[in-house]
Amino acid sequence: GADGHGVFRLPQYVRRIRAGGMNATAVPRIVQERPGAALVDGDNGLGHLATRLAAETAIAKARTQGVAWCGVRNGNHAGPASLYARMVQEAGMIGLYLAVGSANHLPPWGGLELLLSTNPIAVAVPAGEEPPVVLDMATTVAAWSNIVRQLSRTSKSSSMKSPKPSRTWTPSRHQADKNAAALYALCRQAMLVQAVGA
């Protein structure tokens, strides 16, 4: 599995459900449909359910149309992006996954203000007898979950406090100024950890 998208996320999901921010009995459904496209409404439930329905629908439509595109609205965090691109790849097709995050967790390079979501992208391409080509990345320097994990590890041995991963965490200007250098170092460290697979 993916360290930042598996059990690590469970407390976040539980907190959101208990706070009424996520529908625990959601039933995702297709709300608009064309021969080569569909829109899934996630009913504000676990993003995994809605995104899986979208991937399965895209596969079925691509079998008859040659290509298909399915979108999801009213969803939540859906786990690793490559999970859904690989579903398509395992069906013998090229899978693309593009998401727009709903929270600004990270500053742009050289900035201090939290302006960017991680906006994940995944691509999975079948390669015949060879292993598939799979890319799963954030469009920021590092995925938010990797930064939080690094902060959690680092905060035990430093004075820097680890923020709780949530949609509402925003540091004060003083906190941002104080921690900017450490955050960027952790971003680079998290990106390096991803690159070498450690």
Secondary structure, 3 states (H helix, E strand, C coil): CCCCCCHHHHHHHHHHHHCCCCCCCCCCEEEEEECCEEEEECCCCCHHHHHHHHHHHHHHHHHHHCCCEEEEECCCCCCCHHHHHHHHHHCCCCEEEECCCCCCCECCCCCCCCCECCCCEEEEECCCCCCCEEEEECCCCCCHHHHHHHHHHHHCCCCCCCCCCCCCCCCCHHHHHHHHHHHHHHHHHHHHHHHHCC
